[in-house]
Amino acid sequence: MCWTLFRIKNIRTICLHHSLFSTILTVLSIQMIDCQWPPPLPASFKELRDSQFFVDNTHLIQDALNGPDHSLIRARRGFGKTTFLDMVRRFVELDVFPNGTVNTDKHTHKNYDSFAKIVPSSGRFLAVFQNKPFFETNFGAYPVISLDLNLKGAKTPDSTDLARYLLNGTVKAAFTHYEYLINSSFIHFEDKNLMSRFLVPSDNENVEKYSPRFAITLLRKLLRHHFQKNVILLIDNVDGPLREVLFDPGQDTNTTFSKLGVFGSIIEEVPDDKPPLLTLMACVIVPYYRWPQYVTNSSIHLDGFSNVEMMSLAKLAGVDHKVDQISTWYGGFSVFNPESIVRFLSIAMKEFKPYWSELGSLETFKVAFAPQCFGRQILECYQECKLWMLGGADISGMSTNIARKLKILQKLNFPVQAAECSLDIFPHFIGLLENLGYLTFTRRISRSLTSPLTFSAFKVPNQEVKEYFARLLYEAITRQIPLNGDVNFRQELFEAIAGVDGSEQRMRRLTSALVTLLLASERRNQTADATLAHSIRVHLLHPPPEFKVPYVKTSRSEEDSKNQSDFDLVFVLKYMTATLGYVLKIESDVQPTVNRTLNSAYLDVFSTRKFDNVFNATVIKVAANLRCGICDVSGEHICRLSYLFNDTHLEREKQVDVKKHQITEEARTRWQKF
């Protein structure tokens, strides 16, 4: 039994038996915490069907059996691929007694109640059951081979190890499910002898002769002979070895890549063997295997929850008043992430935070998020990032060549230089992010009326993924420029931004904090002004808990005027009772002492209708320009902050100057990671 966890007075966490609950509740202030994290999901279609958050998609069974004979289904993690295959298996598979005879009475079929009884949450019959002719013809009608090719963290450095892993796991499980065939009178004794090899596999077995491909072909043959029926083949995680290769930094040799053919060969059509009646394969990333010719694109679309379905579930959970927040956090794909929605609605305290279990597979690509690698381009995806000649939502299979290019990113170390992150890798990295569901394709944009070239646009779909990216981006700038990870400096930076009041003292404090980080960038031979602007954005997207940042502009939008400056920073910060809106441009290696640097374009940002809900009347507005360079009079390196504080009159612009060598000396004394 799962004990219930409680936090008492926010001091410590203890575990109490449920029988003590009523007594303790009357004495102490108690906050309930979930026993298991992340909240568990239904483990099968049957569990899901009987849960309160069930959405009837059984019409997809009809789509599968009436569609192409052999289909590859691609969907993001958490969008129901495994559940779909489990649903199909339970619906079509024969009910067989231990002696190998078939139960022909559908009403006593082991899965009959799952498909023929009223659904508890809706009080209705399933869609597939309401189609009586289809149900009667196909329910419990076929032998099924069900394979899960997820390697689950196994280390298989070459094709031989992968084959042995499959033979001892996935393949053995498939044969064990049909162990009664060893006594079948319809099967030749030689085939039974072969079957025994896969029931008790040996590590010394010749894996080329008795390969996973050979094993599955044999099992199809045995089932067809015993039942005199065509076989349905279901394969989950068909991209398993590709994902293992991609996300394990140690797997980048020729022998590692050669194993990718093992999976492809499992389902290759054998000339002297009849193909299965139906093959359904599911994956996250489309692997570029040697697919048999009879495998086609799928007509089955696992699209997640629709808006209507999400609202219905939210109402059921009593949080229909929070649908806008649910959309912000878990929508963004034109549909909603089912895994995150169900986990969120399942917990007692409906806390908005990441629930998607796959958010962790990018840890080995942290260098890609550095500002001198692809960090700035990825940040643009928060709003929209555009790529030329990328295939959008129809990204093709990932070839070995593409996988090799992506592996280059895992070999890079901090600090990384821009030249090490080749731009020809970036489209493939974006393609990987889209496949995994971290980005969603939004539109195609024509380059011009006369040019056939187009751009594909992507964006980070929701707040759930944005928070994950924000952490990766922050860890990258910390590794690239360690000062970003200094807790005390980070506090000083945010207090300096939030504490401005128009006085020279406070504006000098802000200038010093910005210049300190600028100098840290220069010390790492970075493009200082661009790296500083990127670092500030990342800090704002991942702020300390006492600071709230409701808006950060992460890229230039098409709505911006062509004559308007491409400001480095536009953001809103809340701290205690104050709300400040900033427009700040940062420039280095320029003449800092020229006359007025601000212009009306700075103020236009505050009045743009697009930002009406951000820069409202209660926001304290700060327009500023930071310029650093050599003073033409003294020859010293100085930085000047020109600014307007809650003012719209350019002639009232003020300036503060700081000397870079003085800031350097102070930083060496004050900040350990400088």
N, C-alpha and C positions, 0 to 999 in steps of 0.2 A: 504494500500500500504506500502511495506517495504521501509523505507527511506534508503539512502545510507550513510554509515559511512565513515568518513575520518579522518586521523590523519594529523594535520598541523604542520610542522616543528618539529614533534616528541615531542611536548610539552603537548598537551591535545587532547582529542577526542571529537568531536562534531557531531551532526546529521544534515544533510543539505537536504532540499528538492531537488529532481532531477532537477527541473527547474532552480536552481541556479548554476548547475554544470559548464556550459560553461563559465559563468562570473567569477566564482571564480578560475577556472582552469588557466585562463590567468594571475592571480595575485599572486597566492600562490603555493608553492610546496606541492603537495597533494599525499598521499599514500592511496590507496583504501583498505578498510577492509570489510570483509564479514558481512552482516547484521545478519546472524544467525549462531550460532556455536553450535555443529558441522554442517557443510553444510547439508541441508535436503536431504533425499533420496526420490525417487518416492514412493508414498504411496500405489500403487497398480500395478498390472500387466499392466493395461491400461495405466497408467502414464509412466511406464517404457518402454512399447512398443513404445510410441510416443516420448521418449527422445532420445537425440543424443548418449547416451551410451548404447543402447540396444544390447544385444547379444541373438540371437534366440536359445532358448533351448526348443521350443515347441514340439520337438520330445519326450521329457520326458512324455508328455501326453499319447502318444502311449505306452511308456514303462509301465506307471501306469495301463492303462486299459487292456493291453495285458499280464501283469505280474501276480504275485501272487494276489489272491483275497484280501488279507489283509496284509498290509505292515507297518513296523516301519522304518521310515527314520531318520537316525541320521546324523547331519552335524553341523559344528561349527557355532557359532554366526556370522551373516553377510554373510552367504554363500547361502542365498536365499530360506530357508525353507518356510517362510510365503508367499513370492511371488509365489513360486511353487504351494502351496495349493490354493492360490487365482487364479492362472492361470487355474488350473484344475477345480475349481468351476465355473469360468466364462465360460469355454468351455462346460462343460457337463450339467449345470443347465437348467431346463426348463424356458421358458419365459412365465410368467403367468399374465393374466389380473387381475385387482382388484376383479373381481367376482369369481375368481378361475378357469376360463377356460384357456386352453393352447393355446398360439400362435403357430400354426403349420407351419407358413411361416418362414423358416429359414432366408430368406433375410431381413426380418424386425425384426428379433430377436434382443433384446437389446444389445447383445454382438457380433453381426455379424461383424460389422466394425472392432472390435478389432482383429479378427482372419482372416477375408476374404479380407481385404484391404491391399494394399502395405505398407510396413514399411517405414516411412519417412527417417530414417537414412541410410538404405541400398538400397532402391528402389526395393526390392524384396518381394515376398509373403512369409508368414511364412511356415516353414517346415510342420507343421501339416495341413495346408490348401492344400499343394501340394499333399498330400495323399488323393485324392478325395473319395475313398470308405470309408476310416476310418472317414473322416470328415462328410460325409453324414449320416453315421450310428450313430455317437456318439455326434455330436455337438447338444447342446440343447435337450438332450434326457432323462435326469434323474432328479428326485427331489434330492436335496442335503441338508444334514444337516452339517453346518459348525460351528465348535466350536473352540474358542480360550481359552485355559485353563491357560493363563498367569495370575498370581495373581496380577501383577502390583503393588507390594508394599503393598498389603493388609496383615493385621495381622490376621491370622486364627490359633489360638493356639490349636484347637482340631478339630476332624472330624465333629462335629455339626456345628461349625462356618464356616468351609470350605464348607460344604453342603449348608448352608444358603447363603454364598457368591455366590456360583455357581447358586443357584436357583434364586437369585435376580439380577444376572448379565448375565452370559453366557447362562444359560438355558432359562431365560426369553427372551433374545434377539433372540434365535433360534425359540421360539414359536411365538414371535411377527412378525418375518419374514413371518410366515405362518398363520397369524391371520384370513385370509379369510376361513380357514378350519372350523371355528366355525359355518359357514352357509352352510357347505357342505351337500348335500343330500345323500352322500355315507357313512357318518359317523354316528354311533349310538349316541343318545342323552347322554347316560352315559359317553361315551368317550369325548363328547363335554364338559360335566360338569367337567371332570378331566382336560381337556385342560384349562379351565378357571382358575383352581387353579394355573397353571404355567404362565398364562398371567398376573395374579395379585397375586403374591406369598405373603404369610403372614409369619411374623417372628414367629408366634405361631404355624405354621404348623408342623405336625409330620414329621420330615425330614428323619426318618427311613422308614416310610410307603411311603411318597411322596419324594423319594430321587432323586438326579440327574440321577442315573441309571434308575429308574422307569420312569422319565420324558423323557429321550432320547429314551427309548424303546417304550413309548407311541407315541412319535412324529414319529418314524419310522413306526409304525403301522398305524397312521392316514394318512401319506403321501402315503403309499402303497395302502390303501383302496381308497383314493380319486383319485389318478392318475393311479392306476392299473399298477404301474411300481415299479421295485426294487429301493432301495434307496442307494445313495452313502454317506458315512460318512467320513468327513474330520475333523481331530482333530489336532490343532496346540498347541505347548508348552505342550505336554502331561507330561513333566517332571516339570511343574510349581511348584507343592507343594514340590517336592524334592529340587529344587533350593531354594525355600523359607526357608525350614528347614536348608539347608546347610549354607546359607549366612546370616541368622539371628541368632546372638549369643544367643538370648533369647529363641530360640526354641530347647530345648534339653531334654524334658521330655517324658515319655512314652505316654502321651496323644497327644503330638505333633507328635510323630512318627506314632501313630495309624491312623492319618488322611491320610497317604499315600495310604491306601487301598481304599479311596473314589474315587480317580481318576481311579485306576485299575478297580474298580467295574463298572464304567460308561460303559465300553465296554465289560464287560463279557457277554458271550452268555447266553441269557435267554432260558431255555429249550422249552417253548411253543411259542417262537418267532423266526421267520426266520432271520438268520444273514443278514446284509446289503450285497448288491451286491458287494460293494467294500469299504474297510476301509483303509484310509491312515492316519497315525499318524506321527507327526514330533517332534523331540526332540533334545536337545544338549547333555544331559546326559541320557544314557539308564537307566530308572528307573526299579528297580526290583519289579514290580507289579505282581499280579496274572493274567498274561495275559491269555486271552482265547486261547484255543488250535489252533484256526484258524488264529491267528496272526503270521506271519512268518517274517523272515528277508527280507529286501527289495532288489529289483534289481535296484532301482533308486538311482543314485549317484549324489549328488549335489557337484560337484568337484571344483567350483569356475572357474575363468577365466584361460584359457590355455595361453601359451606364445604367440601364434599367435593372440588370441583375445585381450590380453593385448596390444600387439604392434599395432594392428589395432586401438584400442581406443586411445592410446597415439598419434598416427599419426593424428587422427581426432582432438585431442585437441591441436596439434602443439607442443607436447613435446616428439616426438619420439627420439630426441637426448638424452633424459634422461632415456632411458629404463633400463640402468644398475642400476641407482639410484632407480628407481621404483622397480626393482627386489630385491634390497638390503632391501628396506623398507617394501614392501608389499607382497613379494613372500615367498619362503621357504617351502611351503606346497606341492611342486611339481606343484602347481598351485598358483594363486594369489587370495588374499582376495578381493572379489567383492565389499564389502561395502567400504573398504578403498580406493580402486582404483577409484570408482565412486565419492566418496567425494573429493579425491585429484584432480581429473580431473575437477570437477565441479566449483572449486573456481577460481577466477580471478588470484590470485597470487599463483602459484603452489609451495606451501611451504611443504617441507618434514617434517612431524610430525605425531604423532599418531592421527588417525581418527576413529579407531574402537570403536564404542560406548560401547561395553561390557567391555572395559579395565577399570575396577573399581570394579568388583565383588570379587576380592581377598583382599580387604581392611580388611575384618574381619579375615584374616589369616596372619596378619603381623608378628606375632611371629614366624611363620614357616620360615621366611626369616632371622632370627637372626643367627649369626655365630655359636652359640652353639646349634641351632636347625638344620634346614636343609639348612641354607644359603650357606654353602660351597658346598654342593652337587648340589643345584640349580645353583650356579655359574658355575659349571662344564658343565651344560646343554647349556651354551653359545656356547661351542664347541661340546661336546657330553657327555651325562651322561648315565651310564649303570646300569641296574637293573637285578638281577637274578630272573628268573621265573615270569616275568610280561608279560602279553599277548599282548603287543604292540598295534597296531592299532585296534585289535579286543578285546579291553577291554570289559569285560562282564558287565551286568547290575549292578548298584550300589545298593547293598542290604542295609537293615536297619543297619546291623552290621557294614558295612563299613562306613556308614554315621555317626554312633555313634563314631567310632574311629576318624574320621576327626573332629568331634565337640570338641574332647579333645584339639585340637590345639587352638581353640577359647577361651578356659578357662584359658590358660596360660598367665602369666603376665611377663613383663620385670622387672629385668633381668632374663632370662630363663637359666636353666642349661641343659646340654646335656642329663642328665638322664630323664628329663621330656619329651623329644621328642623321644619317642620309635621308634626304627628303623622299627618295624613292621607296623608303620603308614606311613612311607615314601613312599613305593610303591603305596599305595592308594592315597596319595597326588599327586604323579606324574601322576597316572591314572586320577585324577580329572583335573589336568592341561592339559593333553592330550585331554580329552573330551571337555574342554572349548576352545581348540585351542591355548593355550599358549605354548604348546610343540607339536612337531610333531614326530611321530615314524620314525626312519631312517632305522634300520636294526636289524637282530638277529645275535648274535655271539655265536658260539659254544664254550663251555668252554674248551673242549679238543677233540681230535679225538676219544677217547674211552668213553667219558662221554656223556650221553644224555642231560645233563643240558645245558641250553642256557641263554645268557643274551639278554635283549632287550635294544636297544639304542634309545635315544631321544635327541632332540636338540631344543633350542629356534629358531623358524623359521626365524625371520627377525628383522630388526632394530626397527620396531614399537613396538614389544613385548619386545625387549631388553631394550628400554628406560623406559618402564613401570616397568619391573623387577628392573632396576637400581635404580629407585626411591624407590621402596619397600625395596630393600636391603639397600639403604642408610638410610632410615627412621629406619630400624631395628638396624643398627649399632649405630645410634644416640641414640635410646632408650636404647640399651644394654650398650653402653659406651658414656655418654653424651659429652665427649670432642670432639667426632667426629662432633657434631653439633655446636661447637663454631666457628662462622664465622671467627674470627680473627686467631684462630689456623689453621683452614682449609686453609686460605690464606698463613699463614707461612709455612705450610707443602708443598703446591704446589710451592711456591717461593723457598723453600729450595731444592726441587727436581730439579726445572728448572734452578736454579742459580749456580749449581756446575761448577767450572772451573779448578779443579785440585789442587787449593790452599788449605792449611790446614784450613784456616778460613772458607771457603765455605763448605768443607767436614765436619767440626765440626758442622756447622749449620744444615746440613742434618742429621748428627748423633743425634744431640740433639732433632730434631723434631721427628725422628723415636723412640728414646728411651722414649720421653715423652708419646707417644701413647702406647708404650709397657708397661710403668708403669701404665697407666690408665687401661689397660687390666688386669694387675696383681691385681690392687686394686679391681676389680670386680670378682676376683677368676676365671678368664678365663685361658684357655690354651694360654699363652701370645703370644708366637711366631706365632702360627697358627692363632690366632685372629688378630694379627697385620698385617700379610700378607693378610688375608681376607679383613680387613678394608681398607688397601691401595688399593687393587684391586677395591673395591667398590667405593672408592673416585675417582679413575681413570676412572671408567665407568660412573661416575656422576660428572664431573669436573666443577669448576667455569667457566663462559662463556669465560673468556680471555685465558683459557688454552685449547688446543686441544689434544686429545689422540687418534691417529689413530689406535693404536693396544694395546691390553692387552691380555696376555696369561692367560686363566682362568682355564686350567687343563692340565695335562700331556697327550700327544697324543701317539698313537701307533707308530708313526714314530720316537719318541725319542729313542735314544740308551739305551739299558738296563744298560750300564755302566755309563751313564750320570746322573749327580745329578738331582734330581727332584727340580729344582729351585723354590723358593717361588714366585718370581716376575720376569716376563719378559714383558717389555712394552716400548712404544715410546711416548714421550711427546713433544709437540710443544708449544713454548712460544715466542712471538715476532718473532725474526729472527732465533732463535736457535731451532734445533731438536735434542733431546737426546734419545738414546736407552739404556735401563738399563737391566742388569742381576744382580739380588740382592737376596741373600739367607739370611734368618734370623734364628738365633738359640738362645735359652735361656737355662739357667742351664747347660752350658758347660764351659770348660776351655777356657777363651778368649785370653790368652797370649801365646798359643802355636805358634810355628813358622809358616811360611807362610800358609794361609788358602785357597788362590786361587789356582786353577789348570787349566789345559788346557780346561777342559770341559766348563768352563765359556766362554772362547773365542770361543769355537766351536759353541756356540749358534749364535754368530754374523756371522759365516761363513756358517751356514746351508742353503742349497738352498731354503728351505721352507720359510726362512725369508729374501730372497734377496730383495723383494719389500719393506721390512720394514727397515732392517739394511743396507741401501745403503751407498755409499761413502760419502754422505753429512751429515750423522748422526754422532753426537758426541757420542762415545760409553763409557759407564761406567759399569765396572764389580766390584761388591762389595760383601762383606760378613760381616754381623753384628752378633757378638757373645757377649752374656752377661752371666756373671757368677761371681764367687768369684775368685779374683786374688790369686794365690798360694804363692805370696811373701808378699803382704801387707794385705791380708785377706779382702780387700774391694770389694764391688760389683761394677764391672766396665763393660762397654760395649766398645768393640773395633770394629771399622769399618776398615777393610782391603780393599784396592781398587786399581784399575788401571783406569786412566783417559785417554781415547783415546790412549791406548798403548797396545801392544801385547806381551811385554816382562815381564814374571812373576817375574823376579828378580828385576824389578822396582816397585814392589808392595809397597804401603805406608800404614800407619796406623794412625788413630787418636783414642785417648781414652777419654771417659767421665766417670765421677763417678756418679753412679745412685742417691746417696743421694743429690748431688748438683743439678742434673736435677729435682729431686723431689721438692726441695726448690724453684727453679726458677719457676717450673710449678704452684705451689701453689700461688705464687705471681702474675704470668703473666696471667694464664688462669682461668677464672671464673668457668668453668665447669669441671676443673680437680678434 
